[in-house]
Amino acid sequence: ITYGLLMSGLLRQGNPAGCVTLFESACADTRTVGLMENVYLYTTAITAASALGDHERAFDLLTRMNALGLKPNLKTLTALMGACLSSGKPDMAADIYRRMEEPDGHAMAQGVRALCMEGSMQEAFDIVAALPRRSSVLKGKHLMRVYGVIIETSLRQGDYDMARRAATDLFEKGNIPSKAMYRDMFEAMNLFPRKRMMLRGEISGQVDPEASDKFRFLLFVLDSVGQRNIPCEGPLYAAILRYGTQLRALPRKISSLIVVARTAGDTVASPSSLILSDEVDRETCSAITWEELLDSYDEYKSSLASPEALPCLQVRIAPKDVSVVLAAEKDISFSRRSR
């Protein structure tokens, strides 16, 4: 018990090297070697090896466990997966996950991450798609982490179909993306690089196909949020405006209309956030979606003079996001005047 507490304490203090050193010293001492022959201490040592990114040491510890007749448990295998992921060996981590009979939420989160890094996106998606709406295995931060890694990896690979499928499953099961997930989406799509090259659309007047896919995905997320009758978060709203302004052409027009839809309602203040156009009467809103408007703008543009012809829009802005949102709206307004 004493060694277990000491090793766990070293891990919590961010000293995995000290944890491994203590374990190996005790194993080398004839007076204490017998005390170390239990699954918990070996699992703690493997977790420390994972934190060090040393998968070879982790597998060596597993071999020694087997030699002692100690059967690895779920926590042992999860720690081993973590060691493989930390060492850049997702294929090994994925193989470990496939051998698990009943993974818990943490193991499933690690396993899905490994599958995504390995490139087995469909297999990763099938795991979460098979889960019930209220899963007792995967919930809370583990649930959001699993969906997040599938969506983020898909976006980095330019696989917008898989990203849509994962996001749709997330929404249909009653979940809402966190602000952190939105941030990861924007980074995965590289919407706003620090050193930005001119897009082809900014030169030719035509939107680059890859940039168009990114903008379309943002509108899909906006529509998905609206269909659940929940407010769009300020960072998503601002990102759409900023990216639409950057692309110019039709995306800028759509972004401009999004601002019109937002400003059509009253602003209601609360201590923690601003709800813009909070009380939306959906019977007075257009049945079209923002993505449909992008696809068929010429068909609808003659009827867009009134805000009621636009899709419904609610925007929730936290105090820390107000400046970003106002700047994005100002850029849209400036771009309209400068045309």
WOVEN-V960254 format. One record per residue. RES is the residue in three letters. SS is DSSP state (H for helix, E for strand, L for the rest). PHI is phi as a letter, one per 20 degrees, with the letter a starting at -180 (NA if undefined). PSI is psi in radians with two decimals (NA if undefined). Layout:
BEGIN
((RES SS PHI PSI) (RES SS PHI PSI))
END
This chain:
BEGIN
((ILE L NA -0.70) (THR H f -0.79) (TYR H f -0.66) (GLY H f -0.75) (LEU H f -0.73) (LEU H f -0.79) (MET H f -0.74) (SER H f -0.67) (GLY H f -0.72) (LEU H f -0.68) (LEU H f -0.79) (ARG H f -0.53) (GLN L e 0.03) (GLY L m 0.55) (ASN L c 1.17) (PRO H f -0.56) (ALA H f -0.73) (GLY H f -0.62) (CYS H f -0.82) (VAL H f -0.73) (THR H f -0.77) (LEU H f -0.77) (PHE H f -0.84) (GLU H f -0.60) (SER H f -0.72) (ALA H f -0.63) (CYS H f -0.52) (ALA H e -0.20) (ASP L e 2.14) (THR L f -0.39) (ARG L f -0.41) (THR L c -0.12) (VAL H g -0.62) (GLY H f -0.53) (LEU H f -0.42) (MET H e -0.11) (GLU L e 1.17) (ASN L b 2.72) (VAL H f -0.70) (TYR H f -0.81) (LEU H f -0.67) (TYR H f -0.67) (THR H f -0.71) (THR H f -0.70) (ALA H f -0.68) (ILE H f -0.66) (THR H f -0.70) (ALA H f -0.72) (ALA H f -0.62) (SER H f -0.77) (ALA H f -0.47) (LEU L e -0.13) (GLY L m 0.54) (ASP L d 1.47) (HIS H f -0.48) (GLU H f -0.74) (ARG H f -0.68) (ALA H f -0.76) (PHE H f -0.57) (ASP H f -0.72) (LEU H f -0.66) (LEU H f -0.72) (THR H f -0.73) (ARG H f -0.64) (MET H g -0.86) (ASN H f -0.67) (ALA H f -0.51) (LEU L e -0.06) (GLY L n 0.30) (LEU L e 2.19) (LYS L e 2.12) (PRO L f 2.41) (ASN L d -3.04) (LEU H f -0.70) (LYS H f -0.61) (THR H f -0.84) (LEU H f -0.62) (THR H f -0.73) (ALA H f -0.64) (LEU H f -0.71) (MET H g -0.76) (GLY H f -0.67) (ALA H f -0.71) (CYS H f -0.74) (LEU H f -0.71) (SER H f -0.46) (SER L e 0.07) (GLY L m 0.57) (LYS L d 1.13) (PRO H f -0.51) (ASP H f -0.67) (MET H f -0.70) (ALA H f -0.72) (ALA H f -0.66) (ASP H f -0.68) (ILE H f -0.76) (TYR H f -0.71) (ARG H f -0.36) (ARG L e -0.12) (MET L f 2.37) (GLU L e -0.79) (GLU L c 1.32) (PRO L f 2.52) (ASP L e -3.05) (GLY H f -0.74) (HIS H f -0.78) (ALA H f -0.70) (MET H f -0.70) (ALA H f -0.74) (GLN H f -0.72) (GLY H f -0.76) (VAL H f -0.71) (ARG H g -0.75) (ALA H f -0.76) (LEU H f -0.71) (CYS H f -0.78) (MET H f -0.55) (GLU H f -0.40) (GLY L o 0.09) (SER L e 1.15) (MET H f -0.74) (GLN H f -0.72) (GLU H f -0.71) (ALA H f -0.77) (PHE H f -0.69) (ASP H g -0.57) (ILE H f -0.84) (VAL H f -0.57) (ALA H f -0.51) (ALA L e -0.19) (LEU L f 2.53) (PRO L f 2.92) (ARG L g -0.76) (ARG L d 1.41) (SER L f 2.35) (SER L e -0.22) (VAL L e -0.86) (LEU L d 1.98) (LYS L b 2.98) (GLY H m -2.40) (LYS H f -0.55) (HIS H f -0.68) (LEU H f -0.86) (MET H f -0.62) (ARG H f -0.71) (VAL H f -0.88) (TYR H f -0.71) (GLY H g -0.76) (VAL H f -0.60) (ILE H f -0.82) (ILE H f -0.80) (GLU H f -0.82) (THR H f -0.73) (SER H f -0.76) (LEU H f -0.69) (ARG H f -0.58) (GLN L e -0.06) (GLY L m 0.30) (ASP L e 1.42) (TYR H f -0.42) (ASP H f -0.80) (MET H f -0.69) (ALA H f -0.70) (ARG H f -0.76) (ARG H f -0.74) (ALA H f -0.75) (ALA H f -0.69) (THR H f -0.76) (ASP H f -0.67) (LEU H f -0.86) (PHE H f -0.75) (GLU H f -0.42) (LYS L e 0.24) (GLY L n 0.35) (ASN L d 2.72) (ILE L c 2.27) (PRO L g 2.45) (SER L e 2.91) (LYS H f -0.60) (ALA H f -0.66) (MET H f -0.71) (TYR H g -0.79) (ARG H g -0.74) (ASP H f -0.63) (MET H f -0.83) (PHE H f -0.72) (GLU H f -0.68) (ALA H f -0.62) (MET H e -0.12) (ASN L l 0.87) (LEU L f -0.69) (PHE L c 1.22) (PRO L f 2.64) (ARG L f -0.69) (LYS L d 1.74) (ARG L e 2.25) (MET L e 2.62) (MET L f 2.23) (LEU L f 2.64) (ARG H g -0.59) (GLY H f -0.49) (GLU H f -0.33) (ILE H e -0.80) (SER H e -0.29) (GLY L n -0.13) (GLN L d 2.46) (VAL L f 2.27) (ASP L g 2.36) (PRO H g -0.73) (GLU H f -0.75) (ALA H f -0.64) (SER H f -0.71) (ASP H f -0.67) (LYS H f -0.81) (PHE H f -0.71) (ARG H f -0.68) (PHE H f -0.69) (LEU H f -0.72) (LEU H f -0.65) (PHE H g -0.76) (VAL H f -0.74) (LEU H g -0.77) (ASP H f -0.70) (SER H f -0.72) (VAL H f -0.79) (GLY H f -0.66) (GLN H f -0.38) (ARG L e 0.01) (ASN L l 0.73) (ILE L c 2.69) (PRO L f 2.58) (CYS E f 2.33) (GLU E f 2.58) (GLY H g -0.79) (PRO H f -0.64) (LEU H f -0.79) (TYR H g -0.85) (ALA H f -0.67) (ALA H f -0.71) (ILE H f -0.79) (LEU H f -0.81) (ARG H f -0.77) (TYR H f -0.67) (GLY H f -0.72) (THR H f -0.71) (GLN H f -0.66) (LEU H f -0.46) (ARG L m -2.74) (ALA H l -2.47) (LEU H f -0.71) (PRO H g -0.63) (ARG H f -0.66) (LYS H f -0.77) (ILE H f -0.75) (SER H f -0.68) (SER H f -0.70) (LEU H f -0.56) (ILE H f -0.67) (VAL H f -0.72) (VAL H g -0.77) (ALA H f -0.65) (ARG H f -0.76) (THR H f -0.12) (ALA L f -0.39) (GLY L d 3.08) (ASP L e 2.74) (THR E e 2.18) (VAL E d 2.15) (ALA E e 2.56) (SER L c 2.89) (PRO L g -0.56) (SER L d -0.30) (SER E a 2.95) (LEU E d 2.25) (ILE E d 1.98) (LEU E e 2.26) (SER L l 0.93) (ASP L f -0.85) (GLU L e 1.59) (VAL L e 2.16) (ASP L e 1.79) (ARG H f -0.30) (GLU H f -0.38) (THR H e -0.07) (CYS L e 2.77) (SER L f 2.61) (ALA L e -0.19) (ILE L f 2.78) (THR L d 2.92) (TRP H f -0.59) (GLU H f -0.67) (GLU H f -0.64) (LEU H f -0.65) (LEU H f -0.73) (ASP H f -0.60) (SER L c 0.76) (TYR H g -0.77) (ASP H f -0.56) (GLU H f -0.62) (TYR H e -0.29) (LYS H f -0.52) (SER H f -0.29) (SER H d 0.24) (LEU L e 0.23) (ALA L f -0.49) (SER L d 2.45) (PRO H g -0.47) (GLU H f -0.31) (ALA H e -0.11) (LEU L e 2.77) (PRO L f 2.67) (CYS L f 2.61) (LEU L b 2.17) (GLN L d 2.41) (VAL E c 2.27) (ARG E d 2.18) (ILE E c 2.05) (ALA E f 2.66) (PRO H g -0.68) (LYS H f -0.25) (ASP H e -0.08) (VAL H g -0.80) (SER H f -0.66) (VAL H f -0.76) (VAL H f -0.81) (LEU H f -0.65) (ALA H f -0.70) (ALA H f -0.72) (GLU H f -0.63) (LYS H f -0.70) (ASP H f -0.72) (ILE H f -0.79) (SER H f -0.73) (PHE H f -0.69) (SER H f -0.57) (ARG H f -0.72) (ARG H f -0.49) (SER L e -0.05) (ARG L f NA))
END
